[in-house]
Each structure stands twice: as C-alpha cells, then as structure tokens.
C-alpha cells in the first residue's frame, strides 16, 4: 500500500510540473509526459469512482461540487485537464430517480452509488433548474414571448418531479387551446394579421390570468403550435376549477380584436387533462400488480396528448366548447389508428367489396340503374359499412385511392352485365365522388382512362357529388364539370336539401339529376311533402330529372308518383346487394312485361302501380 501511494504521488507531482512547463527543458521528460500523465489521470478516475461507490457521504458530495465549481454543470469552468477527466464520470450520470426515504433527505439512485441530498441542496438545485428554464431562449416562442412546447414540457416535468410518489395527488390540469378556423383568417387577411392576432390573444390571456385572477396561481402559459396554446393550472382547489377556467377563457376570447382597421372575431376549442384523472386512467390501463399509481407515472407529453385528444372531441362536437379527457377518447384514438393502418392495406389485400342498390323508374317499374356502395370485409371486424371508415378515409387522404378503386370496379361490373345481357336496356352506374377526388388536377384524365380500359360508355356513368363541393373554388369545379358533361358523363347532386348551397348553383353547374335526401321521403308529412314538390318542380324547370331516396312504403311511392318523380331508390324496391344478387334482379327485370306488374318486384310485396 505504501509503495502504491509513493508511486502515485510521484506520478502526480511529475504530471503537475509537466503541465506547468517546469520540465520543458528536458527532452526525454517531454517524450514520457503523455504516457505518464494519461496513466495518472486514469488511476485518479478509477479511485474517485471506487471511493464514491463505497463512501458516498454528504462531505464527498460537497467536495466534488467545490472542485467542479458548479454541481449542475459537472465539467464547466475547470482549467485543470486532470480534474476534468477525473470527474468526467459524474457528467454522464443519468437523471436519477428519487424516492422519499426520510423527511429531510432525498436519496438519488445512480451508477456511482447513493448520494444523499439535504433539503437545502435540493431547493438550490430546483431553483437552478427553474432559472435555467426561464433564461434559456430555446424554451420561448419568439412571436408571443410565451414558453414554447419544449419550455412547457420542461415546466410540466418539473411539476411532476416535485410530487413524490408516496404523496397524494395534488389537483392540477393541462388545458390545450386551439383557435377555430384560424386558417381562414390567414388565407383571407394574410399571415401578418394572423401573427398579430396570435400576439393579441397571448396578451389577452396573459392579462386575464395576471390581472383578473381567473385561475388559481401559479399558472403557466405557452404557445405550443401555430394557433395552439397550452396552460398549466397548478394547485387547483378542486378539479372542477379547471372547467371554470376553460369557460372563462372561452368568454374572454369572444370579445373582438381590432387589428389594422379590422374587427376580428375568434372562437376556440379547449381540451382538458386533469392530474388526478390521469393517475386514475393510468391505473385502469395497467396490470393488477399491486402497485400504487400516482401522477408521477405520467409524463408531460402524456398530459399534452390527452388534452389534445379532448380538444379533438370538442371540435367534433361543434367547436367553441371544452371537453374533459377520459379513457374512452384514448381507446377511440387507438382504434382509429389501427383502422387507418388496416385501411391502407385493404385495397392491396382485396378486402373492399361493392354492393349495388337498384334505382327504379317509377313510371315503367324497371331498373334504370344502380348506385355503387363500398363495403370493407375487415379480416377481424367483419363487414364494415361506409359510415365506419369513409370519414377516416377523407381525413387521411385515403379516399383518393379508395375512390379510384370504386370507380374502376363499378364501371367494370356494369360493362360485364351489359355484355352478358345484350337485350338489356342501357343502365347507369352512379358512383359517389368526394371533394378531394373531384379536385384532383388530372381527374378528367383518370375517368377517361377508366372508361377506355373497361369499355363502358360515358353515357352509362353518373357521378354523384354533394352540395358542399359546389361552394369550393367555383371556377375550378365548373370547369371540371363542363369537361365531363362534354363527354356525356352525367352529374348528380346527392342529398339535395340538406346542405347549404345557393339555389343559384343549380343554374351555374351542368347538373343532370337531383337526388332528394331520404330525410324528406321517409316521413312525408304535409310540410315535407310541400318541400319535395318544390324540389321536383324546380328540377323539372331546370331540365333535370329527380331520384327520391329512402322509399320504404307503398304510400310514399304513390305520393312520389303523383308528384311526377322519375326515379325511386330505397328498401321498398331493394336493399343494397352484392353483384350476384344484383345480376338476379337484372334477370327478373328482363322477365317482366313492359307494363308494371301488380305482383311487384323482389319480395312480391312491393308494387309500382299505385292504381
């Protein structure tokens, strides 16, 4: 031991003198200097690690802090390269996990052993962390001066780490605020006004939180996205106070903003994630292993995620409102994500199916066409109807490849039926088109290609669009429609009467058919009957024919016949069927006499002759 200490001391003296150029005049010493110094540094590093592991007491911690000059930055400001490398292992210690072992001390578990931290040191460390956050420019939004997403997450993590695992949950909440239709403001007034509005909103929120005390203190306000703000409410008297704050925020934003001579009105939607609720949800979502759950098991990003899910629920329910997160929202989000993943592969796996609902001529009682309706034969969920996945396809953009498949398959099928029955009168195939499909720059070329490849006559294709499409980019829509009409492709306005388009659009766009929504037909009261009559009269005056959807009874059919409605569609005639059963309906239609039969069609109960 004495020999080791003597050799170690000699190496230390030599390294010190060599470092300060005391032996620079000796060439042979200069040659040995790198090897000896490196050996001394390595031995020193190993000794410190061993000593720290076995003798980790408070005095050693204080000594290391003095030597390193700043406990929060282990290698900062040290001129001596020997000490820098010797204490380098401390710089790589990961963020320790703390557990409350006594009233006055926390013990930090780390690879170098257990180092005790008294209450004063802990307070100093947390104060340094807060000061570092407050003075770090990367944690702030340059536009509004608020914390940005990174800074908000850091602040929320501090809040979570300040709550020991064994402590009861202190109510707090994360609010996710998103402006409604902010893109419309940017598009109409310009991004400069949009930025000014964001600054004004940040100032108004800051003013109301600080001057009018609409929330318990402390409050952390941040801008975490383009038009998204996050708010951390701490030390809430009760979780109900979070909803009161959300209501106050909505009321605060109702007042107009005056920017560059513009009076701007905005609304917002808010999602709320509660601290205590999050702990309960974490417990529900875990296995029964006897563990005690608290807020400390939730990360900052988890709270932001949950508040964001609640925000989307609020927007789905009409915007300008708030919603509080619950576990069903996360389950729904997970299910939606899984469904989206499966939908991307559905076309390649040939899981999509088309069903066909016949459209009958009320005057002749014969099939005049079909409407193609997509179904999804999911491998585990069974047969899915459009309402279960079309909206998701719209949101994700998958409606474009899905719609292209529907168009091609529907055209192919109608051409096959007509080739199998040469005496069959020409039928039409109605295919629903979404706005995203219709606004593709090459949509006309796509349709031309499908018709050419399938051999179907353009006269047999009828594209169904909704009223909402007509109010988008009128000039572009009109140009596409005119190109299609010049090709003898028919255009039908679906669900007429339920949208918000102007009647003048019926004159602007080259439509050939109006489809009366089933909500007007299923319950033909005196008021609805008057509406149906007005729609039929309007369509006829504009040179259009009419299809009534949702025909389910003989009485409805009789009323439509009296109003001179050309076509009917609904369960009175037939429900949507697959291609095999549709072929049987066509065969039955061929066998009928030219005049309507009193025996009806399909089930033997339906009649088209109402005399």
Secondary structure, 3 states (H helix, E strand, C coil): CHHHHHHHHHHHHHHHHHHCCCCCCCHHHHHHHHHHHHHHHHHHHHHHHHHHHHCCCHHHHHHHHHHHCCCCCCCCCCCCHHHHHHCHHHHCCCCCEEEECCCCEEEEEECCEEEEEEHHHHHHHHHHHHHHHHCCHHHECCCCCCECHHHHHHHHHHHHHCCCCCCCCCCCEEEEEEECCHHHHHHHHCHHHHHHHHHHHHHHHHHHHHCCCCCCCCEEEEECCCCEEEEEECCCCCCHHHHHHHHHHHHHHHCCEEECCEEECCCEEEEEEEHHHHHHHHHHCCCCCCCCCCHHHCCHHHHHHHHHHHHHHHHHCCCCCEEECCHHHHHHHHHHHHHHHHHHHHCCCCCEEEEEEEEEECCCCCEEEEEEEEEEEECCCEEECHHHCHHHHHHHCCHHHHHHHHHHHHHHHHHHHHHHCCCCCCCEEEEECCHHHHCCCCHHHHHHHHHHHHCCCHHHEEEEEEHHHHCCCHHHHHHHHHHHHHCCCEEEEEEECCCCCCCCHHHHCCCCEEEECHHHHCCCCHHHHHHHHHHHHHHHHCCCEEEEECCCCHHHHHHHHHCCCCEEECCCCCCCECHHHHHHHHHHHHHCCCCCCCCCCCCCCCCCCCC
